Amino acid sequence: MAERSEIILIGEALEALPNATFRLRVEGGREILGHLSGKMRKFRIKVLIGDKVKVEMTPYDDTKGRIIQRI
């Protein structure tokens, strides 16, 4: 099996966009786009502006990520 090489960062939700997408500020001051993971949509976990979230990113694209947990 292939080894998973996702990068986990902590970020803050700055702006809510359509289709469960958010503008996030992650560690280091960068702003990225993040969408809710499937489990968060399934269990209807809400993310509000100002919430701290855990973001999973791939090493290939540093402008997008997936929100996997609300902290």
C-alpha positions as CSV (number, residue, x, y, z in Angstrom):
1,M,0.0,0.0,0.0
2,A,1.1,3.6,-0.6
3,E,2.2,5.6,2.3
4,R,0.0,8.6,3.2
5,S,1.9,11.9,3.0
6,E,-0.6,14.5,4.0
7,I,0.4,17.6,5.9
8,I,-1.7,18.5,9.0
9,L,-1.9,22.2,10.0
10,I,-3.9,24.3,12.4
11,G,-5.9,27.2,11.0
12,E,-8.6,29.7,11.6
13,A,-11.8,30.2,9.5
14,L,-11.8,33.8,8.1
15,E,-14.7,33.7,5.6
16,A,-17.5,31.3,4.7
17,L,-17.9,30.6,1.0
18,P,-20.6,28.6,-0.9
19,N,-20.6,24.8,-0.9
20,A,-19.1,24.3,2.5
21,T,-15.9,26.0,1.5
22,F,-14.0,28.4,3.8
23,R,-11.1,30.8,3.5
24,L,-8.6,29.8,6.2
25,R,-5.5,31.4,7.7
26,V,-3.0,28.6,8.6
27,E,0.2,28.6,10.6
28,G,2.7,30.9,9.0
29,G,0.1,33.5,8.0
30,R,-0.8,31.9,4.6
31,E,-4.4,32.1,3.4
32,I,-5.8,28.9,1.7
33,L,-9.2,27.5,0.7
34,G,-10.6,24.6,2.6
35,H,-13.6,22.4,2.2
36,L,-15.3,20.3,4.8
37,S,-14.5,16.6,4.8
38,G,-17.2,14.0,4.2
39,K,-17.5,12.9,7.9
40,M,-18.0,16.5,9.0
41,R,-20.8,16.9,6.4
42,K,-22.3,13.6,7.3
43,F,-22.5,14.4,11.0
44,R,-23.5,18.1,10.4
45,I,-20.6,19.6,12.3
46,K,-20.8,23.3,11.9
47,V,-17.8,25.6,11.4
48,L,-18.2,29.3,12.2
49,I,-16.1,32.3,11.4
50,G,-13.2,32.5,14.0
51,D,-13.2,28.7,14.8
52,K,-9.9,26.9,15.0
53,V,-9.7,23.9,12.7
54,K,-7.4,21.1,11.7
55,V,-6.6,21.1,8.0
56,E,-5.2,18.3,5.9
57,M,-3.1,19.3,2.8
58,T,-1.3,17.4,0.2
59,P,2.3,18.2,-0.7
60,Y,1.3,18.8,-4.3
61,D,-1.0,21.9,-3.9
62,D,-0.4,24.4,-1.1
63,T,-3.4,26.6,-1.8
64,K,-6.2,24.1,-0.9
65,G,-7.0,21.8,2.0
66,R,-9.6,19.7,3.7
67,I,-11.0,20.6,7.1
68,I,-10.9,17.4,9.1
69,Q,-11.7,18.6,12.7
70,R,-13.0,21.6,14.6
71,I,-10.9,22.4,17.6
